[in-house]
Amino acid sequence: MVKRPDGMSAFEFSVLSGLRAGQLNRGSTPRVEGVHKLTVIAQREIAERKVVRSTLEVSSTESLD
């Protein structure tokens, strides 16, 4: 079992892990060593802060269409 980082909610950890596992499944290079399933690799990457979330900022004058 991988322990999530302090200050990160369980929901955020699971969503980020799922998104990263999808990237790994599509061929991204893992950032941690080891022979594990892709979901565990993704969780370890996030727990070790080798993958972090980024935010998309949209100004109020930009259209989302």
N, CA, C and O atoms as a Maestro MAE file, in Angstrom:
{
 s_m_m2io_version
 :::
 2.0.0
}

f_m_ct {
 s_m_title
 :::
 protein
 m_atom[260] {
  # First column is atom index #
  i_m_mmod_type
  r_m_x_coord
  r_m_y_coord
  r_m_z_coord
  i_m_residue_number
  s_m_chain_name
  s_m_pdb_residue_name
  s_m_pdb_atom_name
  i_m_atomic_number
  :::
  1 25 0.846 -1.175 0.000 1 A "MET " " N  " 7
  2 3 0.000 0.000 0.000 1 A "MET " " CA " 6
  3 2 0.895 1.243 0.000 1 A "MET " " C  " 6
  4 15 1.885 1.315 0.729 1 A "MET " " O  " 8
  5 25 0.530 2.201 -0.820 2 A "VAL " " N  " 7
  6 3 1.297 3.435 -0.938 2 A "VAL " " CA " 6
  7 2 0.618 4.511 -0.098 2 A "VAL " " C  " 6
  8 15 -0.588 4.730 -0.213 2 A "VAL " " O  " 8
  9 25 1.395 5.178 0.741 3 A "LYS " " N  " 7
  10 3 0.857 6.242 1.593 3 A "LYS " " CA " 6
  11 2 0.809 7.540 0.803 3 A "LYS " " C  " 6
  12 15 1.802 7.946 0.199 3 A "LYS " " O  " 8
  13 25 -0.341 8.184 0.811 4 A "ARG " " N  " 7
  14 3 -0.460 9.449 0.079 4 A "ARG " " CA " 6
  15 2 0.277 10.565 0.813 4 A "ARG " " C  " 6
  16 15 0.445 10.508 2.032 4 A "ARG " " O  " 8
  17 25 0.714 11.574 0.073 5 A "PRO " " N  " 7
  18 3 1.460 12.675 0.690 5 A "PRO " " CA " 6
  19 2 0.607 13.456 1.686 5 A "PRO " " C  " 6
  20 15 -0.613 13.549 1.543 5 A "PRO " " O  " 8
  21 25 1.270 14.014 2.693 6 A "ASP " " N  " 7
  22 3 0.575 14.864 3.653 6 A "ASP " " CA " 6
  23 2 -0.008 16.063 2.919 6 A "ASP " " C  " 6
  24 15 0.630 16.624 2.028 6 A "ASP " " O  " 8
  25 25 -1.200 16.448 3.290 7 A "GLY " " N  " 7
  26 3 -1.844 17.609 2.692 7 A "GLY " " CA " 6
  27 2 -2.601 17.313 1.406 7 A "GLY " " C  " 6
  28 15 -3.175 18.223 0.809 7 A "GLY " " O  " 8
  29 25 -2.614 16.064 0.971 8 A "MET " " N  " 7
  30 3 -3.337 15.690 -0.242 8 A "MET " " CA " 6
  31 2 -4.525 14.818 0.153 8 A "MET " " C  " 6
  32 15 -4.366 13.829 0.869 8 A "MET " " O  " 8
  33 25 -5.695 15.182 -0.309 9 A "SER " " N  " 7
  34 3 -6.886 14.405 0.029 9 A "SER " " CA " 6
  35 2 -6.864 13.059 -0.695 9 A "SER " " C  " 6
  36 15 -6.181 12.895 -1.706 9 A "SER " " O  " 8
  37 25 -7.604 12.122 -0.174 10 A "ALA " " N  " 7
  38 3 -7.693 10.802 -0.790 10 A "ALA " " CA " 6
  39 2 -8.277 10.899 -2.194 10 A "ALA " " C  " 6
  40 15 -7.866 10.170 -3.097 10 A "ALA " " O  " 8
  41 25 -9.233 11.801 -2.371 11 A "PHE " " N  " 7
  42 3 -9.848 11.983 -3.689 11 A "PHE " " CA " 6
  43 2 -8.817 12.493 -4.693 11 A "PHE " " C  " 6
  44 15 -8.699 11.952 -5.793 11 A "PHE " " O  " 8
  45 25 -8.077 13.522 -4.321 12 A "GLU " " N  " 7
  46 3 -7.064 14.077 -5.221 12 A "GLU " " CA " 6
  47 2 -6.001 13.028 -5.553 12 A "GLU " " C  " 6
  48 15 -5.575 12.916 -6.702 12 A "GLU " " O  " 8
  49 25 -5.577 12.269 -4.558 13 A "PHE " " N  " 7
  50 3 -4.572 11.226 -4.774 13 A "PHE " " CA " 6
  51 2 -5.077 10.179 -5.760 13 A "PHE " " C  " 6
  52 15 -4.341 9.762 -6.655 13 A "PHE " " O  " 8
  53 25 -6.312 9.758 -5.605 14 A "SER " " N  " 7
  54 3 -6.840 8.720 -6.497 14 A "SER " " CA " 6
  55 2 -7.052 9.246 -7.921 14 A "SER " " C  " 6
  56 15 -6.799 8.532 -8.891 14 A "SER " " O  " 8
  57 25 -7.513 10.483 -8.044 15 A "VAL " " N  " 7
  58 3 -7.709 11.055 -9.378 15 A "VAL " " CA " 6
  59 2 -6.370 11.232 -10.086 15 A "VAL " " C  " 6
  60 15 -6.227 10.848 -11.247 15 A "VAL " " O  " 8
  61 25 -5.391 11.811 -9.397 16 A "LEU " " N  " 7
  62 3 -4.072 12.001 -10.002 16 A "LEU " " CA " 6
  63 2 -3.425 10.663 -10.355 16 A "LEU " " C  " 6
  64 15 -2.790 10.535 -11.403 16 A "LEU " " O  " 8
  65 25 -3.584 9.673 -9.487 17 A "SER " " N  " 7
  66 3 -3.020 8.356 -9.761 17 A "SER " " CA " 6
  67 2 -3.651 7.736 -11.003 17 A "SER " " C  " 6
  68 15 -2.957 7.140 -11.827 17 A "SER " " O  " 8
  69 25 -4.947 7.876 -11.132 18 A "GLY " " N  " 7
  70 3 -5.631 7.337 -12.300 18 A "GLY " " CA " 6
  71 2 -5.206 8.022 -13.585 18 A "GLY " " C  " 6
  72 15 -5.002 7.368 -14.608 18 A "GLY " " O  " 8
  73 25 -5.074 9.337 -13.533 19 A "LEU " " N  " 7
  74 3 -4.634 10.071 -14.718 19 A "LEU " " CA " 6
  75 2 -3.206 9.688 -15.101 19 A "LEU " " C  " 6
  76 15 -2.900 9.501 -16.278 19 A "LEU " " O  " 8
  77 25 -2.333 9.574 -14.091 20 A "ARG " " N  " 7
  78 3 -0.944 9.209 -14.370 20 A "ARG " " CA " 6
  79 2 -0.840 7.778 -14.872 20 A "ARG " " C  " 6
  80 15 -0.035 7.500 -15.761 20 A "ARG " " O  " 8
  81 25 -1.634 6.862 -14.326 21 A "ALA " " N  " 7
  82 3 -1.629 5.474 -14.802 21 A "ALA " " CA " 6
  83 2 -2.038 5.420 -16.270 21 A "ALA " " C  " 6
  84 15 -1.502 4.621 -17.037 21 A "ALA " " O  " 8
  85 25 -2.982 6.264 -16.659 22 A "GLY " " N  " 7
  86 3 -3.373 6.340 -18.065 22 A "GLY " " CA " 6
  87 2 -2.215 6.802 -18.939 22 A "GLY " " C  " 6
  88 15 -2.005 6.263 -20.025 22 A "GLY " " O  " 8
  89 25 -1.467 7.791 -18.477 23 A "GLN " " N  " 7
  90 3 -0.298 8.256 -19.221 23 A "GLN " " CA " 6
  91 2 0.734 7.143 -19.358 23 A "GLN " " C  " 6
  92 15 1.298 6.941 -20.434 23 A "GLN " " O  " 8
  93 25 0.979 6.427 -18.274 24 A "LEU " " N  " 7
  94 3 1.938 5.329 -18.314 24 A "LEU " " CA " 6
  95 2 1.479 4.233 -19.267 24 A "LEU " " C  " 6
  96 15 2.289 3.643 -19.981 24 A "LEU " " O  " 8
  97 25 0.194 3.968 -19.276 25 A "ASN " " N  " 7
  98 3 -0.370 2.959 -20.168 25 A "ASN " " CA " 6
  99 2 -0.187 3.345 -21.634 25 A "ASN " " C  " 6
  100 15 -0.053 2.478 -22.498 25 A "ASN " " O  " 8
  101 25 -0.182 4.650 -21.908 26 A "ARG " " N  " 7
  102 3 0.002 5.136 -23.276 26 A "ARG " " CA " 6
  103 2 1.478 5.291 -23.655 26 A "ARG " " C  " 6
  104 15 1.787 5.730 -24.763 26 A "ARG " " O  " 8
  105 25 2.387 4.935 -22.748 27 A "GLY " " N  " 7
  106 3 3.793 4.907 -23.108 27 A "GLY " " CA " 6
  107 2 4.702 5.904 -22.431 27 A "GLY " " C  " 6
  108 15 5.877 5.983 -22.787 27 A "GLY " " O  " 8
  109 25 4.214 6.671 -21.467 28 A "SER " " N  " 7
  110 3 5.086 7.609 -20.753 28 A "SER " " CA " 6
  111 2 6.152 6.841 -19.972 28 A "SER " " C  " 6
  112 15 5.945 5.698 -19.564 28 A "SER " " O  " 8
  113 25 7.278 7.486 -19.779 29 A "THR " " N  " 7
  114 3 8.381 6.879 -19.048 29 A "THR " " CA " 6
  115 2 8.149 6.998 -17.540 29 A "THR " " C  " 6
  116 15 7.922 8.098 -17.036 29 A "THR " " O  " 8
  117 25 8.204 5.882 -16.819 30 A "PRO " " N  " 7
  118 3 8.041 5.946 -15.360 30 A "PRO " " CA " 6
  119 2 9.171 6.746 -14.723 30 A "PRO " " C  " 6
  120 15 10.305 6.721 -15.202 30 A "PRO " " O  " 8
  121 25 8.858 7.449 -13.650 31 A "ARG " " N  " 7
  122 3 9.842 8.266 -12.948 31 A "ARG " " CA " 6
  123 2 10.343 7.613 -11.666 31 A "ARG " " C  " 6
  124 15 11.101 8.227 -10.915 31 A "ARG " " O  " 8
  125 25 9.931 6.382 -11.410 32 A "VAL " " N  " 7
  126 3 10.426 5.608 -10.272 32 A "VAL " " CA " 6
  127 2 10.855 4.239 -10.782 32 A "VAL " " C  " 6
  128 15 10.364 3.758 -11.803 32 A "VAL " " O  " 8
  129 25 11.771 3.626 -10.060 33 A "GLU " " N  " 7
  130 3 12.280 2.300 -10.414 33 A "GLU " " CA " 6
  131 2 11.418 1.221 -9.773 33 A "GLU " " C  " 6
  132 15 10.775 1.450 -8.748 33 A "GLU " " O  " 8
  133 25 11.412 0.064 -10.378 34 A "GLY " " N  " 7
  134 3 10.720 -1.069 -9.791 34 A "GLY " " CA " 6
  135 2 9.833 -1.779 -10.790 34 A "GLY " " C  " 6
  136 15 9.458 -1.231 -11.826 34 A "GLY " " O  " 8
  137 25 9.510 -3.012 -10.449 35 A "VAL " " N  " 7
  138 3 8.636 -3.818 -11.291 35 A "VAL " " CA " 6
  139 2 7.297 -3.932 -10.569 35 A "VAL " " C  " 6
  140 15 7.120 -4.777 -9.692 35 A "VAL " " O  " 8
  141 25 6.368 -3.077 -10.948 36 A "HIS " " N  " 7
  142 3 5.047 -3.046 -10.330 36 A "HIS " " CA " 6
  143 2 4.009 -2.833 -11.422 36 A "HIS " " C  " 6
  144 15 4.346 -2.543 -12.570 36 A "HIS " " O  " 8
  145 25 2.751 -2.981 -11.052 37 A "LYS " " N  " 7
  146 3 1.671 -2.637 -11.972 37 A "LYS " " CA " 6
  147 2 1.674 -1.129 -12.183 37 A "LYS " " C  " 6
  148 15 2.180 -0.378 -11.349 37 A "LYS " " O  " 8
  149 25 1.110 -0.696 -13.296 38 A "LEU " " N  " 7
  150 3 1.110 0.730 -13.637 38 A "LEU " " CA " 6
  151 2 0.414 1.584 -12.581 38 A "LEU " " C  " 6
  152 15 0.828 2.716 -12.332 38 A "LEU " " O  " 8
  153 25 -0.631 1.058 -11.964 39 A "THR " " N  " 7
  154 3 -1.328 1.843 -10.946 39 A "THR " " CA " 6
  155 2 -0.442 2.090 -9.727 39 A "THR " " C  " 6
  156 15 -0.471 3.176 -9.147 39 A "THR " " O  " 8
  157 25 0.337 1.096 -9.340 40 A "VAL " " N  " 7
  158 3 1.235 1.248 -8.191 40 A "VAL " " CA " 6
  159 2 2.380 2.192 -8.536 40 A "VAL " " C  " 6
  160 15 2.785 3.004 -7.705 40 A "VAL " " O  " 8
  161 25 2.901 2.092 -9.748 41 A "ILE " " N  " 7
  162 3 3.950 3.013 -10.183 41 A "ILE " " CA " 6
  163 2 3.431 4.445 -10.129 41 A "ILE " " C  " 6
  164 15 4.123 5.340 -9.643 41 A "ILE " " O  " 8
  165 25 2.223 4.662 -10.622 42 A "ALA " " N  " 7
  166 3 1.629 6.006 -10.604 42 A "ALA " " CA " 6
  167 2 1.474 6.508 -9.172 42 A "ALA " " C  " 6
  168 15 1.790 7.662 -8.883 42 A "ALA " " O  " 8
  169 25 0.997 5.662 -8.285 43 A "GLN " " N  " 7
  170 3 0.843 6.060 -6.880 43 A "GLN " " CA " 6
  171 2 2.177 6.389 -6.240 43 A "GLN " " C  " 6
  172 15 2.283 7.364 -5.495 43 A "GLN " " O  " 8
  173 25 3.202 5.586 -6.520 44 A "ARG " " N  " 7
  174 3 4.528 5.859 -5.959 44 A "ARG " " CA " 6
  175 2 5.099 7.172 -6.481 44 A "ARG " " C  " 6
  176 15 5.719 7.923 -5.729 44 A "ARG " " O  " 8
  177 25 4.890 7.453 -7.779 45 A "GLU " " N  " 7
  178 3 5.363 8.711 -8.356 45 A "GLU " " CA " 6
  179 2 4.740 9.908 -7.647 45 A "GLU " " C  " 6
  180 15 5.422 10.890 -7.353 45 A "GLU " " O  " 8
  181 25 3.462 9.822 -7.378 46 A "ILE " " N  " 7
  182 3 2.766 10.927 -6.714 46 A "ILE " " CA " 6
  183 2 3.194 11.016 -5.250 46 A "ILE " " C  " 6
  184 15 3.419 12.112 -4.737 46 A "ILE " " O  " 8
  185 25 3.308 9.878 -4.580 47 A "ALA " " N  " 7
  186 3 3.713 9.869 -3.172 47 A "ALA " " CA " 6
  187 2 5.118 10.441 -2.991 47 A "ALA " " C  " 6
  188 15 5.402 11.080 -1.978 47 A "ALA " " O  " 8
  189 25 5.995 10.214 -3.967 48 A "GLU " " N  " 7
  190 3 7.359 10.715 -3.894 48 A "GLU " " CA " 6
  191 2 7.497 12.110 -4.516 48 A "GLU " " C  " 6
  192 15 8.601 12.638 -4.649 48 A "GLU " " O  " 8
  193 25 6.366 12.688 -4.891 49 A "ARG " " N  " 7
  194 3 6.327 14.047 -5.473 49 A "ARG " " CA " 6
  195 2 7.132 14.163 -6.764 49 A "ARG " " C  " 6
  196 15 7.676 15.226 -7.066 49 A "ARG " " O  " 8
  197 25 7.209 13.070 -7.525 50 A "LYS " " N  " 7
  198 3 7.876 13.106 -8.824 50 A "LYS " " CA " 6
  199 2 6.904 13.528 -9.913 50 A "LYS " " C  " 6
  200 15 7.308 13.878 -11.022 50 A "LYS " " O  " 8
  201 25 5.614 13.491 -9.583 51 A "VAL " " N  " 7
  202 3 4.552 13.974 -10.462 51 A "VAL " " CA " 6
  203 2 3.662 14.867 -9.617 51 A "VAL " " C  " 6
  204 15 3.215 14.463 -8.544 51 A "VAL " " O  " 8
  205 25 3.402 16.064 -10.088 52 A "VAL " " N  " 7
  206 3 2.530 16.993 -9.365 52 A "VAL " " CA " 6
  207 2 1.450 17.497 -10.310 52 A "VAL " " C  " 6
  208 15 1.595 17.453 -11.531 52 A "VAL " " O  " 8
  209 25 0.382 17.968 -9.726 53 A "ARG " " N  " 7
  210 3 -0.708 18.482 -10.560 53 A "ARG " " CA " 6
  211 2 -0.377 19.896 -11.001 53 A "ARG " " C  " 6
  212 15 0.353 20.626 -10.330 53 A "ARG " " O  " 8
  213 25 -0.927 20.256 -12.134 54 A "SER " " N  " 7
  214 3 -0.810 21.634 -12.593 54 A "SER " " CA " 6
  215 2 -2.222 22.171 -12.761 54 A "SER " " C  " 6
  216 15 -3.167 21.410 -12.963 54 A "SER " " O  " 8
  217 25 -2.353 23.463 -12.677 55 A "THR " " N  " 7
  218 3 -3.673 24.066 -12.817 55 A "THR " " CA " 6
  219 2 -3.742 24.831 -14.122 55 A "THR " " C  " 6
  220 15 -2.747 25.381 -14.594 55 A "THR " " O  " 8
  221 25 -4.907 24.857 -14.683 56 A "LEU " " N  " 7
  222 3 -5.164 25.603 -15.907 56 A "LEU " " CA " 6
  223 2 -5.922 26.851 -15.512 56 A "LEU " " C  " 6
  224 15 -7.025 26.775 -14.969 56 A "LEU " " O  " 8
  225 25 -5.332 27.990 -15.785 57 A "GLU " " N  " 7
  226 3 -5.986 29.247 -15.451 57 A "GLU " " CA " 6
  227 2 -6.639 29.831 -16.688 57 A "GLU " " C  " 6
  228 15 -6.008 29.956 -17.738 57 A "GLU " " O  " 8
  229 25 -7.899 30.185 -16.557 58 A "VAL " " N  " 7
  230 3 -8.652 30.800 -17.637 58 A "VAL " " CA " 6
  231 2 -9.109 32.158 -17.146 58 A "VAL " " C  " 6
  232 15 -9.767 32.265 -16.111 58 A "VAL " " O  " 8
  233 25 -8.760 33.199 -17.891 59 A "SER " " N  " 7
  234 3 -9.181 34.530 -17.457 59 A "SER " " CA " 6
  235 2 -10.677 34.697 -17.716 59 A "SER " " C  " 6
  236 15 -11.254 33.992 -18.544 59 A "SER " " O  " 8
  237 25 -11.279 35.603 -17.026 60 A "SER " " N  " 7
  238 3 -12.726 35.812 -17.145 60 A "SER " " CA " 6
  239 2 -13.106 36.379 -18.517 60 A "SER " " C  " 6
  240 15 -14.276 36.326 -18.896 60 A "SER " " O  " 8
  241 25 -12.158 36.910 -19.253 61 A "THR " " N  " 7
  242 3 -12.468 37.467 -20.581 61 A "THR " " CA " 6
  243 2 -12.336 36.450 -21.693 61 A "THR " " C  " 6
  244 15 -12.769 36.709 -22.816 61 A "THR " " O  " 8
  245 25 -11.744 35.294 -21.409 62 A "GLU " " N  " 7
  246 3 -11.583 34.269 -22.425 62 A "GLU " " CA " 6
  247 2 -12.867 33.439 -22.525 62 A "GLU " " C  " 6
  248 15 -13.540 33.173 -21.528 62 A "GLU " " O  " 8
  249 25 -13.177 33.044 -23.744 63 A "SER " " N  " 7
  250 3 -14.347 32.209 -23.972 63 A "SER " " CA " 6
  251 2 -13.941 30.752 -23.910 63 A "SER " " C  " 6
  252 15 -12.864 30.388 -24.382 63 A "SER " " O  " 8
  253 25 -14.776 29.922 -23.341 64 A "LEU " " N  " 7
  254 3 -14.499 28.502 -23.247 64 A "LEU " " CA " 6
  255 2 -15.050 27.747 -24.456 64 A "LEU " " C  " 6
  256 15 -14.959 26.520 -24.494 64 A "LEU " " O  " 8
  257 25 -15.607 28.424 -25.425 65 A "ASP " " N  " 7
  258 3 -16.161 27.755 -26.623 65 A "ASP " " CA " 6
  259 2 -15.098 27.319 -27.560 65 A "ASP " " C  " 6
  260 15 -15.395 26.744 -28.608 65 A "ASP " " O  " 8
  :::
 }
 m_bond[259] {
  # First column is bond index #
  i_m_from
  i_m_to
  i_m_order
  :::
  1 1 2 1
  2 2 3 1
  3 3 4 2
  4 3 5 1
  5 5 6 1
  6 6 7 1
  7 7 8 2
  8 7 9 1
  9 9 10 1
  10 10 11 1
  11 11 12 2
  12 11 13 1
  13 13 14 1
  14 14 15 1
  15 15 16 2
  16 15 17 1
  17 17 18 1
  18 18 19 1
  19 19 20 2
  20 19 21 1
  21 21 22 1
  22 22 23 1
  23 23 24 2
  24 23 25 1
  25 25 26 1
  26 26 27 1
  27 27 28 2
  28 27 29 1
  29 29 30 1
  30 30 31 1
  31 31 32 2
  32 31 33 1
  33 33 34 1
  34 34 35 1
  35 35 36 2
  36 35 37 1
  37 37 38 1
  38 38 39 1
  39 39 40 2
  40 39 41 1
  41 41 42 1
  42 42 43 1
  43 43 44 2
  44 43 45 1
  45 45 46 1
  46 46 47 1
  47 47 48 2
  48 47 49 1
  49 49 50 1
  50 50 51 1
  51 51 52 2
  52 51 53 1
  53 53 54 1
  54 54 55 1
  55 55 56 2
  56 55 57 1
  57 57 58 1
  58 58 59 1
  59 59 60 2
  60 59 61 1
  61 61 62 1
  62 62 63 1
  63 63 64 2
  64 63 65 1
  65 65 66 1
  66 66 67 1
  67 67 68 2
  68 67 69 1
  69 69 70 1
  70 70 71 1
  71 71 72 2
  72 71 73 1
  73 73 74 1
  74 74 75 1
  75 75 76 2
  76 75 77 1
  77 77 78 1
  78 78 79 1
  79 79 80 2
  80 79 81 1
  81 81 82 1
  82 82 83 1
  83 83 84 2
  84 83 85 1
  85 85 86 1
  86 86 87 1
  87 87 88 2
  88 87 89 1
  89 89 90 1
  90 90 91 1
  91 91 92 2
  92 91 93 1
  93 93 94 1
  94 94 95 1
  95 95 96 2
  96 95 97 1
  97 97 98 1
  98 98 99 1
  99 99 100 2
  100 99 101 1
  101 101 102 1
  102 102 103 1
  103 103 104 2
  104 103 105 1
  105 105 106 1
  106 106 107 1
  107 107 108 2
  108 107 109 1
  109 109 110 1
  110 110 111 1
  111 111 112 2
  112 111 113 1
  113 113 114 1
  114 114 115 1
  115 115 116 2
  116 115 117 1
  117 117 118 1
  118 118 119 1
  119 119 120 2
  120 119 121 1
  121 121 122 1
  122 122 123 1
  123 123 124 2
  124 123 125 1
  125 125 126 1
  126 126 127 1
  127 127 128 2
  128 127 129 1
  129 129 130 1
  130 130 131 1
  131 131 132 2
  132 131 133 1
  133 133 134 1
  134 134 135 1
  135 135 136 2
  136 135 137 1
  137 137 138 1
  138 138 139 1
  139 139 140 2
  140 139 141 1
  141 141 142 1
  142 142 143 1
  143 143 144 2
  144 143 145 1
  145 145 146 1
  146 146 147 1
  147 147 148 2
  148 147 149 1
  149 149 150 1
  150 150 151 1
  151 151 152 2
  152 151 153 1
  153 153 154 1
  154 154 155 1
  155 155 156 2
  156 155 157 1
  157 157 158 1
  158 158 159 1
  159 159 160 2
  160 159 161 1
  161 161 162 1
  162 162 163 1
  163 163 164 2
  164 163 165 1
  165 165 166 1
  166 166 167 1
  167 167 168 2
  168 167 169 1
  169 169 170 1
  170 170 171 1
  171 171 172 2
  172 171 173 1
  173 173 174 1
  174 174 175 1
  175 175 176 2
  176 175 177 1
  177 177 178 1
  178 178 179 1
  179 179 180 2
  180 179 181 1
  181 181 182 1
  182 182 183 1
  183 183 184 2
  184 183 185 1
  185 185 186 1
  186 186 187 1
  187 187 188 2
  188 187 189 1
  189 189 190 1
  190 190 191 1
  191 191 192 2
  192 191 193 1
  193 193 194 1
  194 194 195 1
  195 195 196 2
  196 195 197 1
  197 197 198 1
  198 198 199 1
  199 199 200 2
  200 199 201 1
  201 201 202 1
  202 202 203 1
  203 203 204 2
  204 203 205 1
  205 205 206 1
  206 206 207 1
  207 207 208 2
  208 207 209 1
  209 209 210 1
  210 210 211 1
  211 211 212 2
  212 211 213 1
  213 213 214 1
  214 214 215 1
  215 215 216 2
  216 215 217 1
  217 217 218 1
  218 218 219 1
  219 219 220 2
  220 219 221 1
  221 221 222 1
  222 222 223 1
  223 223 224 2
  224 223 225 1
  225 225 226 1
  226 226 227 1
  227 227 228 2
  228 227 229 1
  229 229 230 1
  230 230 231 1
  231 231 232 2
  232 231 233 1
  233 233 234 1
  234 234 235 1
  235 235 236 2
  236 235 237 1
  237 237 238 1
  238 238 239 1
  239 239 240 2
  240 239 241 1
  241 241 242 1
  242 242 243 1
  243 243 244 2
  244 243 245 1
  245 245 246 1
  246 246 247 1
  247 247 248 2
  248 247 249 1
  249 249 250 1
  250 250 251 1
  251 251 252 2
  252 251 253 1
  253 253 254 1
  254 254 255 1
  255 255 256 2
  256 255 257 1
  257 257 258 1
  258 258 259 1
  259 259 260 2
  :::
 }
}
